[in-house]
Amino acid sequence: MTASKHFHNFPQQIEPAEWFSLSTAIQNESMILNTRTTPEDLATVYNAGLAVVLEQNGKIIGFVALWPVAKKYLELGSIWIRPDHRGYGLGKQLYKQTYSLPSLTDHLVFAVTQNKVSLRAGQAAGFMIHTDWSWPIPWALTCGPCDKWKSEKEKHLCPWRNHTCWLYLSPAGLN
């Protein structure tokens, strides 16, 4: 952990082999949904200025993305730290790095997670747990398709919401 680490975002270029390596690592994580994890997905969100990479010695050891999900809404996701670099506060630092992305000024950023480690890192970086899953983020974005609760009509009764699944917002989310 003594080598220098660098956070950066677009326009700094990332080699295609690094996107492939990152994609493989993220797909092996049980707490990250594998819906936006191809090398092309990761490179596209990064090249759009919506992601931050943490590198050490030319290798990606951390990643976070703000995924466009609707007009004016970005979902924070794909936050990943290489296993041998976990426990050093790098997740919190990645969350904080998202504040410098230009898109944050005109979008509302939110995340939904079951990962308590990611939730704590987000809170440490200033993200806030939010218990109203219908405002200011539209219900369909906060509580989308789910493998736990099958009935769309009764989803508002979901026993996992605010107990197993957590919604959190960027510090500017309620302004």
Secondary structure, 3 states (H helix, E strand, C coil): CCCCEEEECCCCCCCHHHHHHHHHHHHCCCCCCCCCCCHHHHHHHHHCCCEEEEEECCEEEEEEEEEEEECCEEEEEEEEECHHHCCCCHHHHHHHHHHHCHHHHHCEEEEEECCHHHHHHHHHCCCEECCCCCCCCCHHHHCCCCCCCCCCCCHHHCCCECCCEEEEECCCCCC
